[in-house]
């Protein structure tokens, strides 16, 4: 019984430590500045997308 409880408490402690580190990492991720897309960026169209296609009527 003591072996089971000792293993359980060790796993709970490891879980708590990992939880603390993951919360701190998420906080740093939210404080980083967001990179803005430049206003001069243009959308690129491939030749397939630029052509107007005509579809035949289904029989």
PDB file of N, CA, C and O in Angstrom:
ATOM      1  N   UNK A   1       0.820  -1.187   0.000  1.00  0.00           N
ATOM      2  CA  UNK A   1       0.000   0.000   0.000  1.00  0.00           C
ATOM      3  C   UNK A   1       0.870   1.260   0.000  1.00  0.00           C
ATOM      4  O   UNK A   1       0.570   2.235  -0.688  1.00  0.00           O
ATOM      5  N   UNK A   2       1.942   1.222   0.775  1.00  0.00           N
ATOM      6  CA  UNK A   2       2.828   2.389   0.829  1.00  0.00           C
ATOM      7  C   UNK A   2       3.563   2.591  -0.494  1.00  0.00           C
ATOM      8  O   UNK A   2       3.851   3.722  -0.886  1.00  0.00           O
ATOM      9  N   UNK A   3       3.865   1.487  -1.177  1.00  0.00           N
ATOM     10  CA  UNK A   3       4.527   1.600  -2.486  1.00  0.00           C
ATOM     11  C   UNK A   3       3.590   2.281  -3.478  1.00  0.00           C
ATOM     12  O   UNK A   3       3.999   3.152  -4.246  1.00  0.00           O
ATOM     13  N   UNK A   4       2.337   1.869  -3.446  1.00  0.00           N
ATOM     14  CA  UNK A   4       1.349   2.474  -4.342  1.00  0.00           C
ATOM     15  C   UNK A   4       1.203   3.965  -4.062  1.00  0.00           C
ATOM     16  O   UNK A   4       1.195   4.768  -4.996  1.00  0.00           O
ATOM     17  N   UNK A   5       1.089   4.349  -2.795  1.00  0.00           N
ATOM     18  CA  UNK A   5       0.913   5.758  -2.455  1.00  0.00           C
ATOM     19  C   UNK A   5       2.160   6.575  -2.780  1.00  0.00           C
ATOM     20  O   UNK A   5       2.050   7.721  -3.216  1.00  0.00           O
ATOM     21  N   UNK A   6       3.336   6.004  -2.576  1.00  0.00           N
ATOM     22  CA  UNK A   6       4.558   6.746  -2.890  1.00  0.00           C
ATOM     23  C   UNK A   6       4.684   6.975  -4.395  1.00  0.00           C
ATOM     24  O   UNK A   6       5.072   8.061  -4.826  1.00  0.00           O
ATOM     25  N   UNK A   7       4.356   5.951  -5.200  1.00  0.00           N
ATOM     26  CA  UNK A   7       4.388   6.117  -6.656  1.00  0.00           C
ATOM     27  C   UNK A   7       3.342   7.141  -7.084  1.00  0.00           C
ATOM     28  O   UNK A   7       3.606   7.968  -7.957  1.00  0.00           O
ATOM     29  N   UNK A   8       2.165   7.092  -6.481  1.00  0.00           N
ATOM     30  CA  UNK A   8       1.100   8.037  -6.814  1.00  0.00           C
ATOM     31  C   UNK A   8       1.522   9.465  -6.504  1.00  0.00           C
ATOM     32  O   UNK A   8       1.309  10.355  -7.328  1.00  0.00           O
ATOM     33  N   UNK A   9       2.114   9.709  -5.341  1.00  0.00           N
ATOM     34  CA  UNK A   9       2.532  11.055  -4.975  1.00  0.00           C
ATOM     35  C   UNK A   9       3.679  11.556  -5.842  1.00  0.00           C
ATOM     36  O   UNK A   9       3.749  12.747  -6.144  1.00  0.00           O
ATOM     37  N   UNK A  10       4.574  10.668  -6.243  1.00  0.00           N
ATOM     38  CA  UNK A  10       5.665  11.071  -7.136  1.00  0.00           C
ATOM     39  C   UNK A  10       5.094  11.477  -8.491  1.00  0.00           C
ATOM     40  O   UNK A  10       5.502  12.492  -9.057  1.00  0.00           O
ATOM     41  N   UNK A  11       4.155  10.695  -9.013  1.00  0.00           N
ATOM     42  CA  UNK A  11       3.548  11.039 -10.298  1.00  0.00           C
ATOM     43  C   UNK A  11       2.750  12.337 -10.215  1.00  0.00           C
ATOM     44  O   UNK A  11       2.758  13.130 -11.156  1.00  0.00           O
ATOM     45  N   UNK A  12       2.063  12.556  -9.100  1.00  0.00           N
ATOM     46  CA  UNK A  12       1.333  13.814  -8.920  1.00  0.00           C
ATOM     47  C   UNK A  12       2.283  15.004  -8.846  1.00  0.00           C
ATOM     48  O   UNK A  12       1.975  16.073  -9.375  1.00  0.00           O
ATOM     49  N   UNK A  13       3.427  14.835  -8.202  1.00  0.00           N
ATOM     50  CA  UNK A  13       4.407  15.911  -8.117  1.00  0.00           C
ATOM     51  C   UNK A  13       4.989  16.228  -9.490  1.00  0.00           C
ATOM     52  O   UNK A  13       5.145  17.396  -9.844  1.00  0.00           O
ATOM     53  N   UNK A  14       5.308  15.200 -10.258  1.00  0.00           N
ATOM     54  CA  UNK A  14       5.833  15.412 -11.614  1.00  0.00           C
ATOM     55  C   UNK A  14       4.782  16.110 -12.472  1.00  0.00           C
ATOM     56  O   UNK A  14       5.109  17.010 -13.246  1.00  0.00           O
ATOM     57  N   UNK A  15       3.533  15.702 -12.341  1.00  0.00           N
ATOM     58  CA  UNK A  15       2.452  16.320 -13.094  1.00  0.00           C
ATOM     59  C   UNK A  15       2.307  17.792 -12.727  1.00  0.00           C
ATOM     60  O   UNK A  15       2.108  18.627 -13.609  1.00  0.00           O
ATOM     61  N   UNK A  16       2.403  18.121 -11.453  1.00  0.00           N
ATOM     62  CA  UNK A  16       2.287  19.511 -11.014  1.00  0.00           C
ATOM     63  C   UNK A  16       3.441  20.355 -11.551  1.00  0.00           C
ATOM     64  O   UNK A  16       3.237  21.496 -11.966  1.00  0.00           O
ATOM     65  N   UNK A  17       4.642  19.800 -11.543  1.00  0.00           N
ATOM     66  CA  UNK A  17       5.804  20.537 -12.059  1.00  0.00           C
ATOM     67  C   UNK A  17       5.651  20.794 -13.549  1.00  0.00           C
ATOM     68  O   UNK A  17       5.920  21.900 -14.017  1.00  0.00           O
ATOM     69  N   UNK A  18       5.223  19.788 -14.296  1.00  0.00           N
ATOM     70  CA  UNK A  18       5.026  19.976 -15.732  1.00  0.00           C
ATOM     71  C   UNK A  18       3.918  20.981 -16.016  1.00  0.00           C
ATOM     72  O   UNK A  18       4.010  21.751 -16.972  1.00  0.00           O
ATOM     73  N   UNK A  19       2.878  20.981 -15.200  1.00  0.00           N
ATOM     74  CA  UNK A  19       1.790  21.939 -15.362  1.00  0.00           C
ATOM     75  C   UNK A  19       2.271  23.363 -15.133  1.00  0.00           C
ATOM     76  O   UNK A  19       1.891  24.273 -15.870  1.00  0.00           O
ATOM     77  N   UNK A  20       3.093  23.561 -14.129  1.00  0.00           N
ATOM     78  CA  UNK A  20       3.631  24.899 -13.846  1.00  0.00           C
ATOM     79  C   UNK A  20       4.491  25.387 -15.001  1.00  0.00           C
ATOM     80  O   UNK A  20       4.387  26.545 -15.405  1.00  0.00           O
ATOM     81  N   UNK A  21       5.341  24.515 -15.536  1.00  0.00           N
ATOM     82  CA  UNK A  21       6.184  24.922 -16.652  1.00  0.00           C
ATOM     83  C   UNK A  21       5.371  25.213 -17.910  1.00  0.00           C
ATOM     84  O   UNK A  21       5.702  26.138 -18.652  1.00  0.00           O
ATOM     85  N   UNK A  22       4.337  24.458 -18.158  1.00  0.00           N
ATOM     86  CA  UNK A  22       3.535  24.692 -19.356  1.00  0.00           C
ATOM     87  C   UNK A  22       2.737  25.985 -19.239  1.00  0.00           C
ATOM     88  O   UNK A  22       2.550  26.680 -20.238  1.00  0.00           O
ATOM     89  N   UNK A  23       2.264  26.321 -18.050  1.00  0.00           N
ATOM     90  CA  UNK A  23       1.534  27.577 -17.863  1.00  0.00           C
ATOM     91  C   UNK A  23       2.472  28.760 -18.036  1.00  0.00           C
ATOM     92  O   UNK A  23       2.092  29.763 -18.640  1.00  0.00           O
ATOM     93  N   UNK A  24       3.679  28.663 -17.521  1.00  0.00           N
ATOM     94  CA  UNK A  24       4.646  29.753 -17.695  1.00  0.00           C
ATOM     95  C   UNK A  24       5.036  29.920 -19.155  1.00  0.00           C
ATOM     96  O   UNK A  24       5.220  31.047 -19.615  1.00  0.00           O
ATOM     97  N   UNK A  25       5.164  28.832 -19.888  1.00  0.00           N
ATOM     98  CA  UNK A  25       5.495  28.918 -21.309  1.00  0.00           C
ATOM     99  C   UNK A  25       4.368  29.537 -22.110  1.00  0.00           C
ATOM    100  O   UNK A  25       4.621  30.278 -23.059  1.00  0.00           O
ATOM    101  N   UNK A  26       3.121  29.245 -21.744  1.00  0.00           N
ATOM    102  CA  UNK A  26       1.984  29.820 -22.449  1.00  0.00           C
ATOM    103  C   UNK A  26       1.884  31.309 -22.171  1.00  0.00           C
ATOM    104  O   UNK A  26       1.490  32.074 -23.051  1.00  0.00           O
ATOM    105  N   UNK A  27       2.232  31.733 -20.965  1.00  0.00           N
ATOM    106  CA  UNK A  27       2.178  33.161 -20.628  1.00  0.00           C
ATOM    107  C   UNK A  27       3.184  33.943 -21.467  1.00  0.00           C
ATOM    108  O   UNK A  27       2.872  35.030 -21.954  1.00  0.00           O
ATOM    109  N   UNK A  28       4.388  33.399 -21.640  1.00  0.00           N
ATOM    110  CA  UNK A  28       5.409  34.067 -22.455  1.00  0.00           C
ATOM    111  C   UNK A  28       4.982  34.126 -23.917  1.00  0.00           C
ATOM    112  O   UNK A  28       5.295  35.092 -24.613  1.00  0.00           O
ATOM    113  N   UNK A  29       4.285  33.123 -24.379  1.00  0.00           N
ATOM    114  CA  UNK A  29       3.846  33.095 -25.765  1.00  0.00           C
ATOM    115  C   UNK A  29       2.823  34.196 -26.046  1.00  0.00           C
ATOM    116  O   UNK A  29       2.807  34.764 -27.138  1.00  0.00           O
ATOM    117  N   UNK A  30       1.966  34.500 -25.059  1.00  0.00           N
ATOM    118  CA  UNK A  30       0.950  35.521 -25.246  1.00  0.00           C
ATOM    119  C   UNK A  30       1.518  36.925 -25.174  1.00  0.00           C
ATOM    120  O   UNK A  30       0.928  37.848 -25.736  1.00  0.00           O
ATOM    121  N   UNK A  31       2.634  37.118 -24.505  1.00  0.00           N
ATOM    122  CA  UNK A  31       3.196  38.455 -24.365  1.00  0.00           C
ATOM    123  C   UNK A  31       4.080  38.845 -25.545  1.00  0.00           C
ATOM    124  O   UNK A  31       4.473  40.008 -25.642  1.00  0.00           O
ATOM    125  N   UNK A  32       4.406  37.922 -26.442  1.00  0.00           N
ATOM    126  CA  UNK A  32       5.224  38.263 -27.602  1.00  0.00           C
ATOM    127  C   UNK A  32       4.424  39.139 -28.553  1.00  0.00           C
ATOM    128  O   UNK A  32       3.220  38.937 -28.713  1.00  0.00           O
ATOM    129  N   UNK A  33       5.074  40.107 -29.187  1.00  0.00           N
ATOM    130  CA  UNK A  33       4.338  40.970 -30.118  1.00  0.00           C
ATOM    131  C   UNK A  33       3.899  40.191 -31.361  1.00  0.00           C
ATOM    132  O   UNK A  33       4.569  39.260 -31.809  1.00  0.00           O
ATOM    133  N   UNK A  34       2.775  40.596 -31.887  1.00  0.00           N
ATOM    134  CA  UNK A  34       2.232  39.939 -33.069  1.00  0.00           C
ATOM    135  C   UNK A  34       2.833  40.596 -34.295  1.00  0.00           C
ATOM    136  O   UNK A  34       2.871  41.824 -34.384  1.00  0.00           O
ATOM    137  N   UNK A  35       3.303  39.797 -35.240  1.00  0.00           N
ATOM    138  CA  UNK A  35       3.868  40.349 -36.466  1.00  0.00           C
ATOM    139  C   UNK A  35       2.751  40.708 -37.418  1.00  0.00           C
ATOM    140  O   UNK A  35       1.883  39.885 -37.712  1.00  0.00           O
ATOM    141  N   UNK A  36       2.772  41.935 -37.900  1.00  0.00           N
ATOM    142  CA  UNK A  36       1.754  42.408 -38.825  1.00  0.00           C
ATOM    143  C   UNK A  36       2.169  42.095 -40.254  1.00  0.00           C
ATOM    144  O   UNK A  36       3.353  42.108 -40.589  1.00  0.00           O
ATOM    145  N   UNK A  37       1.181  41.814 -41.085  1.00  0.00           N
ATOM    146  CA  UNK A  37       1.435  41.596 -42.507  1.00  0.00           C
ATOM    147  C   UNK A  37       1.581  42.956 -43.155  1.00  0.00           C
ATOM    148  O   UNK A  37       0.789  43.863 -42.896  1.00  0.00           O
ATOM    149  N   UNK A  38       2.584  43.100 -43.992  1.00  0.00           N
ATOM    150  CA  UNK A  38       2.811  44.399 -44.617  1.00  0.00           C
ATOM    151  C   UNK A  38       1.652  44.756 -45.542  1.00  0.00           C
ATOM    152  O   UNK A  38       1.030  43.882 -46.147  1.00  0.00           O
ATOM    153  N   UNK A  39       1.375  46.046 -45.640  1.00  0.00           N
ATOM    154  CA  UNK A  39       0.262  46.509 -46.462  1.00  0.00           C
ATOM    155  C   UNK A  39       0.576  46.412 -47.947  1.00  0.00           C
ATOM    156  O   UNK A  39      -0.333  46.454 -48.776  1.00  0.00           O
ATOM    157  N   UNK A  40       1.853  46.283 -48.290  1.00  0.00           N
ATOM    158  CA  UNK A  40       2.242  46.217 -49.692  1.00  0.00           C
ATOM    159  C   UNK A  40       2.239  44.794 -50.232  1.00  0.00           C
ATOM    160  O   UNK A  40       2.558  44.583 -51.402  1.00  0.00           O
ATOM    161  N   UNK A  41       1.891  43.826 -49.415  1.00  0.00           N
ATOM    162  CA  UNK A  41       1.897  42.449 -49.886  1.00  0.00           C
ATOM    163  C   UNK A  41       0.762  42.250 -50.894  1.00  0.00           C
ATOM    164  O   UNK A  41      -0.332  42.790 -50.729  1.00  0.00           O
ATOM    165  N   UNK A  42       1.034  41.485 -51.911  1.00  0.00           N
ATOM    166  CA  UNK A  42       0.046  41.233 -52.953  1.00  0.00           C
ATOM    167  C   UNK A  42      -0.288  39.761 -52.979  1.00  0.00           C
ATOM    168  O   UNK A  42       0.526  38.918 -52.603  1.00  0.00           O
ATOM    169  N   UNK A  43      -1.485  39.463 -53.424  1.00  0.00           N
ATOM    170  CA  UNK A  43      -1.866  38.064 -53.562  1.00  0.00           C
ATOM    171  C   UNK A  43      -1.385  37.563 -54.906  1.00  0.00           C
ATOM    172  O   UNK A  43      -1.474  38.269 -55.911  1.00  0.00           O
ATOM    173  N   UNK A  44      -0.889  36.378 -54.921  1.00  0.00           N
ATOM    174  CA  UNK A  44      -0.381  35.795 -56.156  1.00  0.00           C
ATOM    175  C   UNK A  44      -1.409  34.826 -56.693  1.00  0.00           C
ATOM    176  O   UNK A  44      -1.897  33.953 -55.975  1.00  0.00           O
ATOM    177  N   UNK A  45      -1.730  34.986 -57.949  1.00  0.00           N
ATOM    178  CA  UNK A  45      -2.661  34.069 -58.596  1.00  0.00           C
ATOM    179  C   UNK A  45      -1.884  33.191 -59.559  1.00  0.00           C
ATOM    180  O   UNK A  45      -1.034  33.670 -60.310  1.00  0.00           O
ATOM    181  N   UNK A  46      -2.178  31.934 -59.527  1.00  0.00           N
ATOM    182  CA  UNK A  46      -1.590  31.028 -60.483  1.00  0.00           C
ATOM    183  C   UNK A  46      -2.392  31.096 -61.776  1.00  0.00           C
ATOM    184  O   UNK A  46      -3.568  31.457 -61.739  1.00  0.00           O
ATOM    185  N   UNK A  47      -1.805  30.768 -62.903  1.00  0.00           N
ATOM    186  CA  UNK A  47      -2.539  30.867 -64.170  1.00  0.00           C
ATOM    187  C   UNK A  47      -3.841  30.073 -64.179  1.00  0.00           C
ATOM    188  O   UNK A  47      -4.810  30.491 -64.812  1.00  0.00           O
ATOM    189  N   UNK A  48      -3.881  28.938 -63.489  1.00  0.00           N
ATOM    190  CA  UNK A  48      -5.109  28.149 -63.440  1.00  0.00           C
ATOM    191  C   UNK A  48      -6.230  28.927 -62.779  1.00  0.00           C
ATOM    192  O   UNK A  48      -7.379  28.863 -63.215  1.00  0.00           O
ATOM    193  N   UNK A  49      -5.893  29.674 -61.708  1.00  0.00           N
ATOM    194  CA  UNK A  49      -6.911  30.378 -60.951  1.00  0.00           C
ATOM    195  C   UNK A  49      -7.376  31.636 -61.674  1.00  0.00           C
ATOM    196  O   UNK A  49      -8.502  32.085 -61.459  1.00  0.00           O
ATOM    197  N   UNK A  50      -6.531  32.214 -62.527  1.00  0.00           N
ATOM    198  CA  UNK A  50      -6.875  33.464 -63.189  1.00  0.00           C
ATOM    199  C   UNK A  50      -7.808  33.218 -64.374  1.00  0.00           C
ATOM    200  O   UNK A  50      -8.607  34.092 -64.713  1.00  0.00           O
ATOM    201  N   UNK A  51      -7.726  32.056 -65.006  1.00  0.00           N
ATOM    202  CA  UNK A  51      -8.554  31.781 -66.181  1.00  0.00           C
ATOM    203  C   UNK A  51      -9.991  31.519 -65.762  1.00  0.00           C
ATOM    204  O   UNK A  51     -10.252  30.897 -64.733  1.00  0.00           O
ATOM    205  N   UNK A  52     -10.913  32.003 -66.573  1.00  0.00           N
ATOM    206  CA  UNK A  52     -12.314  31.690 -66.330  1.00  0.00           C
ATOM    207  C   UNK A  52     -12.624  30.394 -67.068  1.00  0.00           C
ATOM    208  O   UNK A  52     -12.357  30.283 -68.265  1.00  0.00           O
ATOM    209  N   UNK A  53     -13.166  29.445 -66.385  1.00  0.00           N
ATOM    210  CA  UNK A  53     -13.443  28.157 -66.995  1.00  0.00           C
ATOM    211  C   UNK A  53     -14.922  28.064 -67.327  1.00  0.00           C
ATOM    212  O   UNK A  53     -15.773  28.625 -66.637  1.00  0.00           O
ATOM    213  N   UNK A  54     -15.200  27.346 -68.395  1.00  0.00           N
ATOM    214  CA  UNK A  54     -16.590  27.124 -68.800  1.00  0.00           C
ATOM    215  C   UNK A  54     -16.890  25.645 -68.581  1.00  0.00           C
ATOM    216  O   UNK A  54     -16.094  24.772 -68.927  1.00  0.00           O
ATOM    217  N   UNK A  55     -18.033  25.392 -68.010  1.00  0.00           N
ATOM    218  CA  UNK A  55     -18.432  24.028 -67.734  1.00  0.00           C
ATOM    219  C   UNK A  55     -19.555  23.628 -68.670  1.00  0.00           C
ATOM    220  O   UNK A  55     -20.446  24.422 -68.972  1.00  0.00           O
ATOM    221  N   UNK A  56     -19.500  22.373 -69.131  1.00  0.00           N
ATOM    222  CA  UNK A  56     -20.565  21.871 -69.972  1.00  0.00           C
ATOM    223  C   UNK A  56     -21.727  21.432 -69.113  1.00  0.00           C
ATOM    224  O   UNK A  56     -21.540  20.995 -67.978  1.00  0.00           O
ATOM    225  N   UNK A  57     -22.922  21.547 -69.651  1.00  0.00           N
ATOM    226  CA  UNK A  57     -24.097  21.154 -68.905  1.00  0.00           C
ATOM    227  C   UNK A  57     -24.142  19.631 -68.788  1.00  0.00           C
ATOM    228  O   UNK A  57     -23.876  18.915 -69.754  1.00  0.00           O
ATOM    229  N   UNK A  58     -24.478  19.153 -67.609  1.00  0.00           N
ATOM    230  CA  UNK A  58     -24.543  17.708 -67.380  1.00  0.00           C
ATOM    231  C   UNK A  58     -25.706  17.119 -68.134  1.00  0.00           C
ATOM    232  O   UNK A  58     -26.769  17.732 -68.238  1.00  0.00           O
ATOM    233  N   UNK A  59     -25.505  15.935 -68.657  1.00  0.00           N
ATOM    234  CA  UNK A  59     -26.553  15.285 -69.438  1.00  0.00           C
ATOM    235  C   UNK A  59     -27.487  14.530 -68.515  1.00  0.00           C
ATOM    236  O   UNK A  59     -28.443  13.909 -68.978  1.00  0.00           O
TER     237      UNK A  59
END
